[in-house]
C-alpha cells in the first residue's frame, strides 16, 4: 500500500503543474469546439473578454484534473496488483488492459467537475453563472443527475484513452533509446519524458476529439431533457454539415495543447517519482 500511495501522490502533483500552465489553451479549444471558430477568432474573442475571464472556470478543472490523474496512475497500479494477485494465469496484456479500463471508469465519477467547468467556459452562460460555487448551487436545484450529464461520453472517452496512454507513454522514449538517443543529465531525462508523454497523449487526444466534442455538447445544456450519446452525435454531425472534418474544429490547437499538457504530466510525474520516491518499484505486467 505505501508504494501504491506514491503513485497517487505523483499523479496529483503532475496534475497541479499541468493545469496551471495549460488552462488558457484549453479554453481556446473549447470555444472552437462549441462555435466552430478558427483559432484566431477564438483568441480575439478571449482577448476582448479580458484576463480575468481567461481563467474563469479554472477551479473545477484544477480539482478534477488533480484528483483524476491521481486516480488514473494510482488506481491503475492498484487494480493491476489486485488482478495479478487473484488471477495470476491471465495474460499480462489482458490484466493491464482491464486495470486501465477500470481506472478510466473510476475517473468518470468526477464528471460533476467537468460539468461545472463546461458551463463556465461557454460564452452564452456567462450572465447566468457567476462562478463555480454559483453554478454548483444552481445545478443542485435539479438533483444529482444534472451533475452527470455527459457521463456516458466520459466513460467512452476515459477507458480506451487510459488504456492507450498507460500502455504507450514510455514507447517513444524506449524507441529513441534503441536508436542511440540517450540522455546524460537530469534535464535530458525530463526532455525525453516530456517528448514521450506528449507525443502519445497528443495523438490519443486527437483520436478521441469527436467524443470530447459530443461530451461538451451534452454538458453545455442546462435544465433541458437529457439526450443520449448517439442522439447528440447525430445532431452534432448534422450541425457540422455531415462532414467528418468539421468534427475536428480545434483539433490542431488541441493536439498542441495535449502535447504540452501530457508532456508536462509525464515529465513532472517521473520527476516527482524519481526525486521523492527513488526506490519505488512499479507494478506493470
Long-range contacts (C-beta under 8 A, 24 or more apart in sequence): 3-77, 3-280, 3-281, 3-283, 4-74, 4-77, 4-78, 4-81, 5-74, 6-273, 6-276, 6-277, 6-280, 7-73, 7-74, 7-76, 7-77, 7-78, 7-282, 8-70, 8-71, 8-73, 8-74, 9-70, 9-272, 9-276, 9-277, 10-73, 10-269, 10-272, 10-273, 10-276, 10-277, 11-69, 11-70, 11-71, 11-72, 11-73, 11-74, 11-269, 12-66, 12-67, 12-69, 12-70, 13-268, 13-269, 13-272, 14-69, 14-264, 14-265, 14-266, 14-268, 14-269, 14-272, 15-65, 15-66, 15-67, 15-68, 15-69, 15-70, 15-265, 16-62, 16-66, 17-264, 17-265, 17-268, 18-65, 18-69, 18-261, 18-264, 18-265, 18-268, 19-58, 19-61, 19-62, 19-65, 19-66, 20-62, 21-260, 21-264, 22-257, 22-260, 22-261, 22-264, 23-55, 23-58, 23-61, 24-54, 24-55, 25-253, 25-256, 25-257, 25-260, 25-261, 26-61, 26-257, 26-261, 27-54, 27-57, 27-121, 28-250, 28-253, 28-257, 29-250, 29-253, 29-254, 29-257, 30-118, 30-121, 30-122, 30-216, 30-250, 31-121, 31-123, 31-250, 32-249, 32-250, 32-253, 33-212, 33-213, 33-216, 33-249, 33-250, 34-122, 34-216, 34-217, 34-220, 35-123, 36-240, 36-246, 36-249, 37-249, 37-250, 39-250, 39-252, 39-253, 42-250, 45-123, 53-126, 56-120, 56-121, 56-126, 56-131, 57-116, 57-117, 57-119, 57-120, 57-121, 57-132, 59-131, 59-132, 60-113, 60-114, 60-116, 60-117, 60-120, 60-132, 61-113, 61-114, 61-117, 63-113, 64-110, 64-113, 64-114, 64-117, 67-110, 67-113, 68-107, 68-110, 69-265, 69-269, 71-103, 71-106, 71-107, 71-110, 72-103, 72-104, 72-107, 72-162, 72-166, 73-269, 75-102, 75-103, 75-106, 75-107, 76-100, 76-103, 76-162, 76-166, 77-282, 77-283, 77-284, 79-103, 80-283, 80-284, 80-285, 81-283, 84-283, 84-285, 92-285, 93-285, 95-285, 96-166, 96-167, 96-284, 96-285, 97-163, 97-167, 100-159, 100-162, 100-163, 100-166, 100-167, 101-159, 101-160, 101-162, 101-163, 103-162, 103-166, 104-155, 104-157, 104-158, 104-159, 104-160, 104-161, 104-162, 104-163, 105-155, 105-158, 105-159, 107-154, 107-158, 107-162, 108-151, 108-154, 108-155, 108-158, 111-147, 111-148, 111-149, 111-150, 111-151, 111-154, 112-136, 112-147, 112-148, 114-150, 114-154, 114-215, 114-219, 115-139, 115-146, 115-147, 115-148, 115-149, 115-150, 115-219, 116-147, 118-150, 118-216, 118-219, 118-220, 119-219, 119-220, 119-222, 122-220, 125-220, 125-222, 128-222, 142-223, 145-226, 146-223, 149-218, 149-219, 149-221, 149-226, 150-215, 150-216, 150-218, 150-219, 152-228, 152-229, 153-211, 153-212, 153-214, 153-215, 153-218, 153-229, 153-232, 154-215, 156-211, 156-229, 157-208, 157-211, 157-212, 157-215, 160-208, 161-204, 161-205, 161-208, 164-200, 164-204, 165-200, 165-201, 165-204, 165-262, 168-200, 169-196, 169-197, 169-200, 169-201, 169-262, 169-266, 170-196, 171-196, 171-200, 172-196, 172-199, 172-200, 189-270, 189-274, 190-267, 190-270, 190-271, 191-267, 193-263, 193-266, 193-267, 193-269, 193-270, 193-271, 194-263, 194-264, 194-266, 194-267, 195-263, 196-266, 197-262, 197-263, 197-265, 197-266, 197-267, 197-269, 198-258, 198-259, 198-260, 198-261, 198-262, 198-263, 198-266, 199-259, 200-262, 201-258, 201-259, 201-261, 201-262, 201-263, 201-265, 201-266, 202-255, 202-256, 202-258, 202-259, 202-262, 203-255, 204-258, 205-254, 205-255, 205-258, 205-262, 206-248, 206-251, 206-254, 206-255, 206-258, 209-247, 209-248, 209-250, 209-251, 209-254, 210-247, 210-248, 213-247
